[in-house]
Amino acid sequence: MASQAEDQILDIHYMTIALRLARRGWGHVAPNPAVGCVLVLGDKIVGRGWTQDGGRPHAETMALGQAGALAEGATAYVTLEPCSHHGKTAPCSEALIAAGVQRVVSALQDPDERVNGRGIKLLEDAGIQVTTRVCEAEALENNLGFVLAKTINRPLVSLKMATTLDGKIATRTGNSKWITGTEARQYGHMLRSQHDAILVGIGTALADDPMLNCRVPGLENYAPGRIVADSRLRLPLTSNLVKTARDIPLWIITAPENNPERIKAFEELGVRILECEPDASGYPNMKRALEQLVELGITRLLVEGGSHLQASLVKEGLVDQLYWFRAAKIIGGDGISVLQSIGLTEVHKAPALKLVETRRLGEDQMENYLLRNE
């Protein structure tokens, strides 16, 4: 008979597999959480599943379908508490009970007010043994966008920065192609596929005329929504973003009381206008803008520029993680910095970052940091 310590090791092992499966849903399941599920009978995995595109079917449904009759007597490892409410599908907790699962191991309690402990109670009331909080910290990181949306009404915000070693994104003339190499740019496109939407400022949109789509072989169909922060509606109607708005969603965050004819022209081309009161600097109030994005179902947001927009988000404590791509190049003091002023006067008040991953991408380096917003 296995000892308690051995059982805990096995629980962590199988939950780690479920967490890897859950990440396959990043960018494709909003506003639902990205959940992974593994069914284990004896010492064999008999079913695997993760939340499918659009949020249905759920991970548990996929794993139970794969396991079939082998689900009876199995242990289910689920990265988020099984749901307990009736929506478009029956509750996953009821499906686990009906399948005869003997034990459920859950990583994270669901903050959705329709669940929030009720799923666990349903399982326990049915006589199923339940173990909770296994790999809880990792599960929270996995589904931070969903948790933030449910608890503080904003999405996960990730900044993507591609700079030289001295923190520049362009020369003094604005030339920026290309600071990083092919491998780093491909990884950046993969990041796009893992987020629900991409946000840029109007300066970046005007300078680059980007598409903000995903150009990685095999991931072309995973196109996140595109968002431009543009207080005065300066984005050209002939821009690549506007011309493709009927194929890939485009939202413009702007100030109220813009020219109604200008707004109508955008809307007739498929663009959705989100009016948001400006802050003291004249830029859209990003805290309120993020709340509006949650209302649209966005839980994972990737911000790719520009320097004013990203600085504003950092200053307001609205950034959760940073992907920093560094090229082995130097531009010098007259280059354009990746961030504008965030108003710091004392070093000890600088945002605290925690390095969680480094990755070599050709001649470039990618570092992933978590920001501690306290």
Rosetta blueprint (number, residue, H / E / L):
1 M L
2 A L
3 S L
4 Q H
5 A H
6 E H
7 D H
8 Q H
9 I H
10 L H
11 D H
12 I H
13 H H
14 Y H
15 M H
16 T H
17 I H
18 A H
19 L H
20 R H
21 L H
22 A H
23 R H
24 R H
25 G H
26 W L
27 G L
28 H L
29 V L
30 A L
31 P L
32 N L
33 P L
34 A L
35 V L
36 G E
37 C E
38 V E
39 L E
40 V E
41 L E
42 G L
43 D L
44 K E
45 I E
46 V E
47 G E
48 R E
49 G E
50 W E
51 T L
52 Q L
53 D H
54 G H
55 G H
56 R L
57 P L
58 H L
59 A H
60 E H
61 T H
62 M H
63 A H
64 L H
65 G H
66 Q H
67 A H
68 G H
69 A H
70 L H
71 A H
72 E L
73 G L
74 A L
75 T E
76 A E
77 Y E
78 V E
79 T L
80 L L
81 E L
82 P L
83 C L
84 S L
85 H L
86 H L
87 G L
88 K L
89 T L
90 A L
91 P L
92 C H
93 S H
94 E H
95 A H
96 L H
97 I H
98 A H
99 A H
100 G L
101 V L
102 Q L
103 R E
104 V E
105 V E
106 S E
107 A L
108 L L
109 Q L
110 D L
111 P L
112 D L
113 E L
114 R L
115 V L
116 N L
117 G L
118 R H
119 G H
120 I H
121 K H
122 L H
123 L H
124 E H
125 D H
126 A L
127 G L
128 I L
129 Q E
130 V E
131 T E
132 T L
133 R L
134 V L
135 C L
136 E H
137 A H
138 E H
139 A H
140 L H
141 E H
142 N H
143 N L
144 L H
145 G H
146 F H
147 V H
148 L H
149 A H
150 K H
151 T H
152 I L
153 N L
154 R L
155 P L
156 L E
157 V E
158 S E
159 L E
160 K E
161 M E
162 A E
163 T E
164 T E
165 L L
166 D L
167 G L
168 K E
169 I E
170 A E
171 T L
172 R L
173 T L
174 G L
175 N L
176 S L
177 K L
178 W L
179 I L
180 T L
181 G L
182 T H
183 E H
184 A H
185 R H
186 Q H
187 Y H
188 G H
189 H H
190 M H
191 L H
192 R H
193 S H
194 Q L
195 H L
196 D L
197 A E
198 I E
199 L E
200 V E
201 G E
202 I H
203 G H
204 T H
205 A H
206 L H
207 A H
208 D H
209 D L
210 P L
211 M L
212 L L
213 N L
214 C L
215 R L
216 V L
217 P L
218 G L
219 L L
220 E L
221 N L
222 Y L
223 A L
224 P L
225 G E
226 R E
227 I E
228 V E
229 A E
230 D L
231 S L
232 R L
233 L L
234 R L
235 L L
236 P L
237 L L
238 T L
239 S L
240 N H
241 L H
242 V H
243 K H
244 T L
245 A L
246 R L
247 D L
248 I L
249 P L
250 L E
251 W E
252 I E
253 I E
254 T E
255 A L
256 P L
257 E L
258 N L
259 N L
260 P H
261 E H
262 R H
263 I H
264 K H
265 A H
266 F H
267 E H
268 E H
269 L L
270 G L
271 V L
272 R E
273 I E
274 L E
275 E E
276 C L
277 E L
278 P E
279 D L
280 A L
281 S L
282 G L
283 Y L
284 P E
285 N L
286 M H
287 K H
288 R H
289 A H
290 L H
291 E H
292 Q H
293 L H
294 V H
295 E H
296 L L
297 G L
298 I L
299 T L
300 R E
301 L E
302 L E
303 V E
304 E E
305 G E
306 G L
307 S H
308 H H
309 L H
310 Q H
311 A H
312 S H
313 L H
314 V H
315 K H
316 E L
317 G L
318 L L
319 V L
320 D L
321 Q E
322 L E
323 Y E
324 W E
325 F E
326 R E
327 A E
328 A L
329 K L
330 I L
331 I L
332 G L
333 G L
334 D L
335 G L
336 I E
337 S E
338 V L
339 L L
340 Q L
341 S L
342 I L
343 G L
344 L L
345 T L
346 E L
347 V H
348 H H
349 K H
350 A L
351 P L
352 A L
353 L E
354 K E
355 L E
356 V E
357 E E
358 T E
359 R E
360 R E
361 L E
362 G L
363 E L
364 D E
365 Q E
366 M E
367 E E
368 N E
369 Y E
370 L E
371 L E
372 R L
373 N L
374 E L
